[in-house]
Amino acid sequence: MESAGTGTPPAKIELTQAERHLEKALTATGIRQGSGKSAPVLVTEGLKIPDPTARHWAAFDAVRNLRSSGRPVRLLERAYGALARQSGLQGLARTLRQEWPDMDIACWSLAAPASKLDLAGALASGLGDAVLTPEGALEQVIEAERPALSGAEPYAPGVWLVSGGARGVTSDCVLALAERLGGGTFLLAGRSPVSPWPESIAETDDLKTLRLSLINDAKARGEKPKPKEVDALARAALAGREIRATLAGLEALGARAEYLQLDLGNAEAVAATLAEAQGRHGAITGLVHGAGVLADGLAETKTREEVERVFAPKVEGFLSLLAALDHAALKHVGLFSSASAVFGNPGQSDYAMANAWLGRAARQLAEDLPEASVKAFCWGPWNGGMVDAALAAHFRTRGIALIERADGAAIFADHLLYGARPDVELLVGDDW
């Protein structure tokens, strides 16, 4: 047997008797049927590895090690079962097909345990992206819907928890929600402290202007400021200013607002902080998960640390939030996903995986909470937020329009509150 990856403990899935010849070759990092360079390799994400980040890294590393093999690669992902067991390998396959156009790579979603599926038949068929069901294979198509409104009335304002909600485009969406609800309680969770504005410095939204002001102020006092320290102070001041502005905006709309400084990567701190907050405000009835970071780079040079950095808030942080909440109390769940999960995007293999996982998790959560409105918004690029000037120019050269902040906020609030219940993954923006 050839190992498709390195350093990952083996993990097996059940096979039928007819497929027993594959069992010896099945590991967390891949299987190979037959011999010769044309034999396809099946790569799993380690279906029995409990940690989502570790599972996805195992698959990513395995595929990269197969880059020079010349063999077709089929990624196996779970599309059923517990929330934490969901997968984002579709996003990986869609991205790598663009980064490595000479490699035959596709994703197979397992809609049932492997013991009920004809894996051997699928291997012999030459299938591309597909969903494997006990009845046979179905072509895998883009699942995200275009937004549609149902006109249903929203629930009472309630208590909302918003990760990443005090800054960036998420804050715009929160303000739009509060405006439509006519109030409510909003608990905004973020890592940044509410830093004060530097004394004797004129307020501004521009980072470069603030850095220059801080440097000139320091020199006027006879100091020699270090650029790194000035940049950190400027960014902290702008973050604090933005947080205060969001809180003030919510209160102006008749809502109660509180900022929770919280690291989503610390599950114990998340549980303790949210328990205290719910003791003050009551059970959380609305969850908006807008936290996320980028670590862009081509798959050939992607490190495990970068993958972990991207998965920490988007995937692990979401699971920490859910673990600290009473699911029965949730009436609305709005998740910030990305069109990169739907179409793939060169340089964002980890981000596409994390957001594809989030979309799959949203579908499972919608099944688990049939009375709640669960939406994963697969955003195209916004004109702001994580999209800086260089990234905006990149999208424009590809003919992809940017989503204006006011428009995106209106789409988010309207469809989370009034959207058709069966539409879970919503594609917002141009096709890529």
N, C-alpha and C positions, 0 to 999 in steps of 0.2 A: 504493500500500500504506500502511496505517496502522501505525505502530509502537506496540506495546503497553507499552513500557517505555523507560527512559532510561539512557544511558551504558553499555549492555552490548554488546560486540562481537557481530556475527552469528555463528551457528553452525548449520550445516545438517545434516540427516539425509537418508539416501537415500530416494527415492520411486520407485515403479514408474512405467512409461511412462504408464499410465492415470491416474496422479495427478500428471503433470508440470505440470498447470495450477496446482498448489499450490506448486510449488517456489519460484517467484519471491517468494512471500509468506511463506516459512518463515524465521524468525530465532530467535535465542536467547530472544526475548521474546514471540513469538506469531505466529499467522497468522490471517487473516480470509478466509473464503470467501464470495463473493457480495457483495451490497450490501444496505443497509437495516439498521435497528436490530435486527432479529431475527436477523441473521447471527451464528453463533457464532464465538467467538475461541478458537483453540487456543494455549495458553501452555505452552511447554516450560521445563524448568529449565536449558536450555542443555546439551543432551545431550553436547556435546563439550568443555565446560568441565571441566577435570580436578578443580578444587577443589570439594568438596561444599558448603562454606559459600557460596562465590560462586555456585554454581548455584542453590541454594535461595533466596538473596537475590534473584537475578535474577527468578525466578518470583514471589516474594512481591511485589517492587516492581512487576512488570508487572501483577499482578492488582489491586493497589491503585490503579494508574493507570487501570484499567478500571472502577473502582467506579461512576463516574457515567455510563458509556456506555449502560447499559441492555441490553447484549448478554449472551447466555449465554456462560459461560466454561468451557472444558474444559482441565484441566491434563493434560499428557502427562508420564508418568514412566516410567523404565526399570525393568523387573521381571525382568531377566536380566543375565548377564554378571559382570564383575569386581566384587569386594566394594566398592571405593571408588566404583563407578558407581551403586550403589543409590540409592533415592530415598525421600523422606518426604513427598511431596506429598499423599498420602492424609490425613495429619494436618492439613495446611493446609486442604484442602477441607472436612473435617469440622468444623474450628473456624470457618471463615469462614461456613459455612451458618448457624451459630448467631449469630455477630456481625452478619451482614448477611442476615437472612432474606428480604429482597426481591430478592436477587441469585441468579440461576440459575448455580450453580457445581458442578462435579463433577470427578472425577479418572479419567482413563483410564490404565491400566497397560499398557505395551507388553510383551507376552510374547515378542516377537521383533523383529528389526530392522524399521524402518518400510517397507523395500522389500518385505516379505512381508505387509503388513497393508493392509486396505482402509480407509484414513483417510477417503477421500471418502464411502464408504458410511456410516461411523460418523458423520460430520458431518451427513449427511442424515437420520439415524435419530432424532435427539433423545435419544440415550442419556444416562443418568445415570452414576453410578459404574460402571465396567466394566473388564474385562480384555480387551484386544484380542489375539486369537490369529490365526494364519493360517487357522484353520477358521471364524473368526467371533468375535463379541463375546459375552462372558459377564458376567452381572451380578456386580459386585464386592460381596462380602459380607465381614463381619467375620471375619478369619482366626484370631484368637486363640482358643485352646482353654481349656476349664476344666481345671485340673490333674487328672491321673490317674496313679496309681502302677503301675509294672510289677512291682515286687518284685525287680528285678535287683540283683545285688550290685555295690557300687561298686568302683572300682579301689583300689589301695594308697594310703595317705595322700598321698604325693607332695609336690611343692613348688608352693605356691599364690601367685599374685600377685594382690593385691586393691587396685584403685584406689578411693580414698575409704573404705577398709576400716577405718581406725583410729577413725572417729567416726561418730556418727549411727546410723541403722538398719542401715547396712551392717556395722557392727561387731557388731551382734546376730546377723546372718546368718553372719558369719565364726566367731563363737563356737559357733553351732549346728553348723556344718560340722565344726569341730575336735572337738566332743563326739562326733559320729557316727563320725568317722574314727578316733578314739582317738589323735590326734596329727597328725604332718605338720609341714611347714615353711611358715610364712606370712610373706610379704613384703608389708607394708602400705605402700602408696604414697599420699602426700598432700602438699598444698602447705604445710600449717601446720608451723612448727617445733615441737619439743618444748620449749616454754617452761617454765621453772621456776615453782613457785608462789611468790607474793610472801611475803617474810619477815614474820612477826608478824601475818599475816592468817589467820583461821580458814578452813579449806577448806569449800567449798559448791558446789552444782551450779547455784545460781540467779544469773543475771547481775546482776539488780538489787541483790541482797544484796551481791554482791562489789563492784560499783561504789560502793555506799554505804560499804562498809568501807574501800576504797581512798581515797575522798575524806576520810573521817574520819581515817584514818591520816596522810594528807598534811597535813591541817590541824593535827593534833597536833604535827607537826614544823615548823610555822610556814610551810608552803608554801600556795600558791594553785593547786590543780590545775585543769587545763583539761578540761572534760567530754569532748572528743574524745580526748584522750590517755588519760584514765581508761578510757574505753570500749574503746579499742584494747588497753590493758594487760589489762583484765578478760577480753576475748575470747581473747586469746593465752594467758592463764593457764588458762582453762577448756578450751581446745583441748589444751594440753599435758597437763592432768590427765586428759582423756578418752583421749588416745593412750596414756599410761602405764597406765591402767586396762585398756585393751584388750590391750596386750602382756602385762600380768600375768595377765589372764584366760586368754589362750591358753596361757601357760606352766603355769598351774595345771591345764589340761586335758591336759598332757603334750606340747604342741606346742612347736616352736621358733618364735620370733617376732622379726622385725626390722622396724624402721620406716625407710622410704626417703623422705626429703623430696624431692619430685619435682614439677616443673611439667609436666603432660602436654602443654602447648602447645609445649614445646621438644623437638622430635623427636630432635635430636642428644644432648641430655642424657638423654632416656629410653633411647636405645640404649646409651649409655655406662654408665649406672647399672645397667641390667639385665644387661649383659654382665659387669660386675664381680660382681653379686649371684649370677648363675648360675655364675660361676667358684668362688664360695664354697659354694654349696648344690646345684649340679646344675641340669639343665634344668627349666624351669617346666612343670609338667604340668596345672595348673589355673589358669584365669583368671577372676576375678570383676571386672566393670567396674561399679562403683557410683558413680563420680564424676559429679557433675552440679550445675548451678546454675540458678536461676530469674531471669528478667528480665520479670516479668509486666507486661502492658499491652495495651490494645486495638490491633488491627492498624492503625487509622488513625494512631496516633502512634508506632508501632514504628520504631526506628532500626536502621540496619545494625550499629552497635556493639552493640546489645542482642542481635541475632541472632547475631553473632559470639561474644558472651560465652556464650550458651547452647550453641552448636555446638562451642566450643573443647574442653571436657572430654568431652562426650557423643559427638561424632562424630570430630573431628580427634584427640582424645586416644586414642580406641579404635584408630584406624588407626595411630597412633604406637606403641601397645603391640603390636599385631599385627606391625608391621614389625620389631620388635626380638626377636620370639620365633620359635622353631622350631615351625611349625604341626604337624608330624608328631608332636611330643612331647605335644601337648595332648590330654588325655583328658576334661576338663570345661571348659565355658565357660558362665558364668552372667552375664547382662546385666540391668541394672536399667533397664527401660523403664517406660512409664507408660500408664495407661488413657486419658490424654488423646490418645494416638496412635490409640486404637481408637475413641473416641467423639467426639473433639474437645473443646475446653474454652475458653470465652470468656476472652480475655486471655492465652492461652498458645499462640498460633499458632506461635511459634518452637520452644517446648518440644514441642508436638505433632509438628512436622516432624522435629525431631531424634530423638525417640523412635520415630516411624514409620520413619525411616531405620534406626535400630538394629534394629528388628524385621525389616526386610527384609534387612539385613546378616546377622542371625542365621540366617535361612533359607538364604542363600547359603553361609554358613560351615558349616552343617549338611550341605549337599550336598558341600562341599569336604572335610569331615572326617567321613565316614560312620561311623567307629568311635568318635567322640567323642560325649559328651552335651552338646548345645548348647541352652540355654534362654534365652529373653528373657522376663522376668517383667514383665507389663504391670500394674504395681501401681495399685490404687486408693489413696486417701489413707491414710497411716499416722498413728497417734496419736503423733506425734513427728517427728524429723528436720526436713525442709524445711517441714512443715505446722505453721505457728505457730497461735496461738489464733484469730486473725482468719480464717485460711483454714479451720481446723477448723470454725468456726461457719458459714462459707459452705457447706461440704459438708453439714453437719447440716441446714441449712435446705432443702437439695435432697433430703433423705432418703437421703443416701449415708453408710453407716456407715464409721467409721474402723477400719483394721486395727491391732489391738494388736501391740506390738513382738514379744512372745514368739510370738504366732501367726504373724506374717509370717516370722520367722526360721525357725520349724519348717517352714513351707511351702517356703521357699527351699531349705533343706538337704535335705529329704526328696525334693523333685522334681528337684533337680540331681543327686542321687546315685542315686535310685531311679525317676525319672520315665520314662514311656514314651518311647522314643527318637524316634518320629515327631512327637511334640508339641513344637514349637519355641517358638511364641509362646503364653504362658500368661496368661490373664486372671485376676487375683486381686482379689477384692472385688466390690462391687455393680455392676450395670449402671448407667450414668449416664443 
